Amino acid sequence: MELEDSRADPGREDDRTSALVERLFQDAVGALELYTIYLGERLGLYRALAEGGSATSAELAERTGTAERYVREWLEHHASSGLIEVDDAPAEPLARRYRLPPEHIPVLADSNDVRYAAYKGVDIVRAGRPLPLLVEAFRTGGAPAPLPSEPEDEGGRDYNRARFINLLGKEWLPGITDVDRRLRAEPAARVADVACGTGWSSIAMAQGYPRITVDGFDLDEGAIAVAQQHAEEAGVGDRVTFSVADATAPGVSDQYDLVTIFEALLDMSRPVEALRAARTMVFPGGSVVVAEELVQEEFTAPASDLDRYYYGWSVVSCLPGAMGDPQTAATGAVMRPSTLRRYAIEAGFRDVEVLPIETDYWRFYRMIP
Ligand SMILES: C[S@@+](CC[C@H](N)C(=O)[O-])C[C@H]1O[C@@H](n2cnc3c(N)ncnc32)[C@H](O)[C@@H]1O
């Protein structure tokens, strides 16, 4: 193997090399932390600490139906990492009392809070499962073979739930004046929520606008089944319906005042066809609103942390998910505004408008007919 000559400036090389070693060590600390967060989330350890207050390892094990020795190791890890606190750290491990600082409760224990991030542990574990199959997919160029089985109800598909419930019908759509006006007006507006996943965006729109009806579509049968259940539980089951349908051929046209696509075009193998279908689904004068990742306008290296984050998801999950279709656009998670504009124009729109809705993670677009 021919390596670049590092002897020209050995001091600089040593610095860069040590920095990289340190960086990978810190990455491993972070990865392991997310695995332990997966366990805390799955086992209800955070919720038990938040609701029941401080606990010894035995008390927390008792509250959560878990084994004390495992829980003790988890608590010691979390306290040593600063994720939880330990009261005065007595020398006797079984006597130590641990608590969740109040500032950490929204992030680790309250899934209704927009700052809730414990799902990241779940997402990272789910994303890791197909990696051995992805090695082979890199060689063949296709999609990774499906996993033989995955744990049911891991909650990972609800990652956008808190955002939708707290912001979609309360801030984001009210921020688009003409859309907001139409959704409040008579006759009751009809909304199509394309690639709605487990339905939280559809539910949040119905909650924010008590007159409207929403039809949610997604290819994923499992997601659609739980979406209907979520809608009933949220009390909007009479105005929100869900069905399994491909965004590229939903089988409806000219029926909607608003068509939304949230964080899903990038996952689709045929985004142009999906946009073309969305164009035929709206009444004249209706709107197609899309939200996708807030990536930089251009490729840069090194890039922002957000671009790094979305590239990470792209490599391990979003791009592979779209590679099974021989006609795939192979977009990946880093779909820049120029790419979306190109897709929109190919789909028959005149242009794309970036909407003035500020978030740290998404950019909102409206397709201009
Ligand atoms: C990242 S998820 C977003 C789900 C939902 N919009 C949300 O924000 O929670 C992307 C979704 O796109 C769906 N999807 C991908 N390709 C699709 C297609 N051709 N037609 C319908 N849904 C599709 C997937 O099943 C998945 O639910």
The ligand as a Tripos MOL2 file, in Angstrom:
@<TRIPOS>MOLECULE
LIG
   27    29     1     0     0
SMALL
NO_CHARGES

@<TRIPOS>ATOM
      1 C1        -38.4390    9.0840    6.9890 C.3       1 LIG1
      2 S1        -40.0340    8.3700    6.8730 S.3       1 LIG1
      3 C2        -41.0640    9.7650    7.2410 C.3       1 LIG1
      4 C3        -42.4280    9.3700    7.6550 C.3       1 LIG1
      5 C4        -43.3400   10.5300    8.0920 C.3       1 LIG1
      6 N1        -43.5800   11.4860    7.0150 N.3       1 LIG1
      7 C5        -42.7390   11.2170    9.3020 C.2       1 LIG1
      8 O1        -42.1920   12.3210    9.1440 O.co2     1 LIG1
      9 O2        -42.8000   10.6360   10.3960 O.co2     1 LIG1
     10 C6        -40.2350    8.1470    5.1570 C.3       1 LIG1
     11 C7        -41.5330    7.4380    4.8100 C.3       1 LIG1
     12 O3        -41.6550    7.3940    3.4000 O.3       1 LIG1
     13 C8        -42.3540    6.2060    3.0860 C.3       1 LIG1
     14 N2        -42.1940    5.9380    1.6550 N.ar      1 LIG1
     15 C9        -41.0470    5.7100    0.9770 C.ar      1 LIG1
     16 N3        -41.3110    5.5410   -0.3380 N.ar      1 LIG1
     17 C10       -42.6550    5.6710   -0.4920 C.ar      1 LIG1
     18 C11       -43.5410    5.5960   -1.6000 C.ar      1 LIG1
     19 N4        -43.0840    5.3600   -2.8300 N.pl3     1 LIG1
     20 N5        -44.8470    5.7940   -1.3860 N.ar      1 LIG1
     21 C12       -45.3270    6.0230   -0.1460 C.ar      1 LIG1
     22 N6        -44.5340    6.0900    0.9430 N.ar      1 LIG1
     23 C13       -43.2220    5.9270    0.7830 C.ar      1 LIG1
     24 C14       -41.7350    5.1890    4.0060 C.3       1 LIG1
     25 O4        -42.5300    4.0340    4.1370 O.3       1 LIG1
     26 C15       -41.6340    6.0170    5.3080 C.3       1 LIG1
     27 O5        -42.7730    5.8680    6.0980 O.3       1 LIG1
@<TRIPOS>BOND
     1     1     2 1
     2     2     3 1
     3     2    10 1
     4     3     4 1
     5     4     5 1
     6     5     6 1
     7     5     7 1
     8     7     8 2
     9     7     9 1
    10    10    11 1
    11    11    12 1
    12    11    26 1
    13    12    13 1
    14    13    14 1
    15    13    24 1
    16    14    15 ar
    17    14    23 ar
    18    15    16 ar
    19    16    17 ar
    20    17    18 ar
    21    17    23 ar
    22    18    19 1
    23    18    20 ar
    24    20    21 ar
    25    21    22 ar
    26    22    23 ar
    27    24    25 1
    28    24    26 1
    29    26    27 1
@<TRIPOS>SUBSTRUCTURE
     1 LIG1         1 GROUP 0 **** ****
